């Protein structure tokens, strides 16, 4: 790819009067592109000793991806121009029987290279924005859901949901704090967190405990575990070390002021009426199926109004929406909306839709609702573009007869 790009840049700079500037462009590109690849490869040599991806690893991966996509766009346009040159050369040779001393292909037109640069600049600037600003461009998504059987005391009850904090990825504490402040300012009745507090290891959240513990609500703060919280994606010295990490992470939930629900339920009471809040461990289609919905529902009255916290939306698709027990609302996360997509003017698209049936926002199946939070943090790709970090505010309303 780099060889092809350099040849394109040579066509662009061929008529420049200054030879030093031509060399600066060509060698500058080569050094930057190859340098990013070398640093990426060298950095991932420390991946296991760092206990997973650090912000440095994520930045190197993101820069590599940015250059790859940019080069790909540039090459596609150049290759289309070269295809045209080839077809023209073949046709001209056949029709005009060109002498052998004349070039078979016409020269690459400079405006084709200029167009390729202009088009390639779009993903390049987009990815840079995603990495510098987009991943901290927090958005509040407000949703009101109406129910016939919502207890009257809970009419207008509000819930703030965060999901997928991925604390090991943050590289700008000031920007992250703006998101926490925005969540605090919602002043909801209940706060819930739906999993993936860390990327892999419990220590990742420790420097932020005093910040995320600022999230308080009159009716409490509740949380569950996500797939990354179990430490399954990095090597451990022993099973005992891995188990100790999980126990430490569970203690950190308490230090944050969150009641961690592990396949269990609690009752939220207001004005003499109650709703049941249920929390399960991770259950994902095809992996980490620790969540036990039957156990979590133990002791819950069948007629109770029920809210379920379950990290992976495939749990709702496979186990919840058709369950004999009516669960009114499930709150999930996990997908991040792929951290890339389009949500504007009625268009809602992300590549994650090809992996998950329900990947963002509110879904209704026969009055059983699922809400999938797009995630507060980020992972692997150190950025967000089009799918911005989310703070969810849900209002429960009772239908008027």
Secondary structure by P-SEA (a helix, b strand, c coil): caaaaaaaaaaaacccccaaaaaaaaaaaaaaaaaaaaaaaaaaccccccccccaaaaaaaaaaaaaaaaaaaaaaaaaaaaaaaaaaaaaaaaaccccccccccccccaaaaaaaaaaaaaaaaaaaaaacccccbbbbbbbbbbbccccccccbbbbbbbccccccccccaaaaaaaaaaaaaccccbbbbccccccccccccccccccccccccccbbbbcccccccccccccccaaaaaaaaaaaaaaaaaacccccccbbbbbbcccbbbbbbbbccccccccccccccccccccccccbbbbbbccccccccccccccccccbbbbbccccccbbbbccccccccccccccccccccccccbbbbbbcccccccccccccccbbbbbbbbbbbcc
